[in-house]
Amino acid sequence: MQSLQVLRQMTSDSPSESKAPQNAITAADSEEKSTDKPATELGSSEPPETEATAQAPEPLSPSIAERVSVPATPSAGESTDEGGEWDLLSSKLRQWWTENDLADQWQRLRQPLMLIAGLIVFILALRIYGGILDAIATVPLAPRLFELVGVVYATWFATTQLVRSEERRKFSARFSDLLSSIRGRQST
C-alpha cells in the first residue's frame, strides 16, 4: 500500500507534489515483499527469505558489472615465435633503407638540421654566459667595478678615435671592412 502511494507521488505531473527519494522506494518494496509472502510451511524445503537477501543491491548496468576479456590470437600471417615483432621491425627498416636514397634525404634536411644545431649551440652559449654573469654578480662590488671599467674604456675610445675627422674616417673604413668580411663581400 505504501509503495503505491510512493509510485503515485513519483508519476504525478504537478510540481507541487513532493517525490520520494529512491532509497525510500526500495525500502517500501522490500517491506511489501516480506509481508506479502506467507509464512513457510513446516514441510517446505526452501529457507525463508531474510531481510539481507531481500535488500541486496542490483547492479546499475550490466556493462559496469561485467568485464569481458578477449585474449589476443595471432593472425594467419604472423609467426607465433617469440621475437616476431623484432623481425617485422627489422624487415620494415631494411625495406625503407633500400627504397630511400639517403644522400638525397641529407641534401633536403641539411639546412633545417644545421639551423636546429645552431639554435641549440646559441641557447647553450647564452646559458653559459648567463651562468658566468650570475657568478660574477655574487662577488661583492664586482658588477659596479665592471661597469666603471666599461665607462672608462668607452670614454678613452671616444676621445682617441672619434674626436678628430681623420680618425673617424679611418675607424669607419676599418669598421666597413670588418662588416664586409663578415658578410663575405668585397669592399669597393
C-alpha positions in Angstrom: 0.0 0.0 0.0 2.7 2.4 0.9 4.7 1.6 -2.3 1.6 2.5 -4.3 1.5 5.9 -2.7 5.2 6.4 -3.4 4.6 5.4 -7.1 1.7 7.8 -7.4 3.8 10.6 -6.0 6.6 9.9 -8.4 4.4 9.7 -11.5 2.3 12.8 -10.8 2.8 15.6 -13.2 2.2 18.5 -10.8 5.4 20.1 -9.5 3.8 20.9 -6.1 3.7 17.3 -5.0 6.9 16.0 -3.5 8.7 13.0 -4.8 10.1 10.3 -2.6 13.8 9.5 -2.8 15.0 6.3 -4.5 16.1 4.6 -1.2 12.5 5.1 0.2 11.1 3.3 -2.8 13.4 0.3 -2.4 12.7 0.1 1.4 9.0 0.2 0.8 9.2 -2.5 -1.9 11.2 -4.8 0.4 8.7 -4.3 3.2 5.9 -5.2 0.8 7.7 -8.3 -0.4 8.3 -9.5 3.1 4.7 -9.0 4.2 3.1 -10.5 1.0 4.8 -13.9 1.4 3.1 -16.4 3.5 5.0 -18.0 6.4 6.9 -21.0 5.4 5.2 -24.3 5.9 6.7 -27.0 8.0 7.2 -29.3 5.1 8.8 -26.8 2.7 12.5 -27.3 1.9 13.2 -23.6 1.0 14.6 -21.4 3.8 12.6 -18.3 4.5 13.9 -15.1 2.7 15.8 -12.9 5.1 15.9 -9.1 5.0 19.5 -9.1 4.0 18.9 -11.1 0.8 15.8 -9.1 0.0 17.7 -5.8 0.1 20.7 -7.0 -2.0 21.5 -4.2 -4.4 21.2 -4.9 -8.1 23.9 -3.7 -10.4 23.0 -0.5 -12.2 24.1 -1.5 -15.6 25.3 -4.8 -17.0 28.2 -3.0 -18.8 29.5 -1.8 -15.5 29.0 -5.0 -13.6 30.9 -7.2 -16.1 34.2 -7.0 -17.8 34.9 -9.0 -20.9 38.4 -10.1 -21.6 39.3 -11.4 -25.0 42.8 -12.9 -25.4 44.9 -11.9 -28.4 45.1 -14.5 -31.1 47.9 -14.5 -33.7 46.7 -13.8 -37.2 47.5 -16.2 -40.0 50.4 -14.1 -41.4 52.2 -13.7 -38.0 54.6 -16.2 -36.6 53.9 -17.4 -33.1 57.7 -17.5 -32.3 59.0 -15.1 -29.7 60.6 -12.0 -31.3 58.2 -11.8 -34.2 57.8 -8.1 -33.6 61.6 -7.6 -33.9 61.7 -9.5 -37.2 58.8 -7.4 -38.5 60.5 -4.1 -37.5 63.9 -5.1 -39.0 62.2 -6.1 -42.3 60.4 -2.8 -42.4 63.7 -0.9 -41.7 65.5 -2.9 -44.4 62.7 -2.1 -46.9 62.9 1.6 -46.0 66.7 1.6 -46.3 66.6 0.1 -49.8 63.8 2.3 -51.1 65.1 5.7 -49.9 68.2 7.5 -51.1 70.0 8.7 -48.0 72.2 11.2 -49.9 69.1 12.9 -51.3 67.5 13.0 -47.8 70.6 14.5 -46.4 70.6 17.2 -49.0 66.9 18.0 -48.2 67.4 18.0 -44.5 70.8 19.6 -44.1 69.8 23.2 -43.9 67.0 22.6 -41.2 69.3 20.3 -39.2 72.1 22.9 -39.3 69.6 25.6 -38.2 68.4 23.5 -35.3 72.0 22.7 -34.3 73.0 26.4 -34.5 70.0 27.3 -32.3 70.9 24.7 -29.7 74.5 25.9 -29.6 73.3 29.5 -29.3 71.0 28.6 -26.4 73.8 26.7 -24.7 76.2 29.7 -25.1 73.6 32.0 -23.6 73.1 29.7 -20.7 76.8 29.5 -20.0 77.2 33.3 -20.4 74.3 33.9 -18.0 75.9 31.5 -15.5 79.2 33.4 -15.7 77.4 36.7 -15.2 75.4 35.3 -12.2 78.7 34.0 -10.7 80.3 37.4 -11.1 77.2 39.1 -9.6 77.6 37.2 -6.4 81.0 38.7 -5.8 80.6 42.0 -3.8 81.3 45.2 -5.8 82.2 43.2 -9.0 79.2 44.4 -11.1 79.9 48.1 -10.1 83.7 47.6 -10.9 83.0 46.2 -14.3 80.6 49.0 -15.0 83.2 51.5 -14.1 85.8 49.8 -16.3 83.3 49.9 -19.2 82.6 53.6 -18.8 86.4 54.4 -18.6 87.1 52.4 -21.8 84.2 54.0 -23.8 85.5 57.5 -22.8 89.0 56.7 -23.8 87.9 55.2 -27.2 85.7 58.2 -28.0 88.4 60.7 -27.2 91.1 58.9 -29.2 89.1 57.5 -32.2 86.1 59.7 -32.7 87.1 63.4 -31.9 89.2 64.1 -35.0 87.8 63.8 -38.5 90.8 61.8 -39.8 90.5 59.2 -37.0 86.7 58.9 -37.6 87.3 58.2 -41.4 90.0 55.6 -40.5 87.7 54.0 -38.0 84.7 53.9 -40.4 86.8 52.4 -43.1 88.1 49.7 -40.7 84.5 49.1 -39.5 83.1 48.7 -43.0 85.9 46.3 -44.0 85.1 44.2 -40.9 81.4 44.1 -41.8 82.1 43.2 -45.4 84.5 40.4 -44.4 81.8 39.1 -42.0 79.2 39.2 -44.8 81.6 37.7 -47.3 81.6 40.6 -49.7 84.5 42.5 -51.2 84.7 46.2 -50.2 84.7 48.6 -53.2 
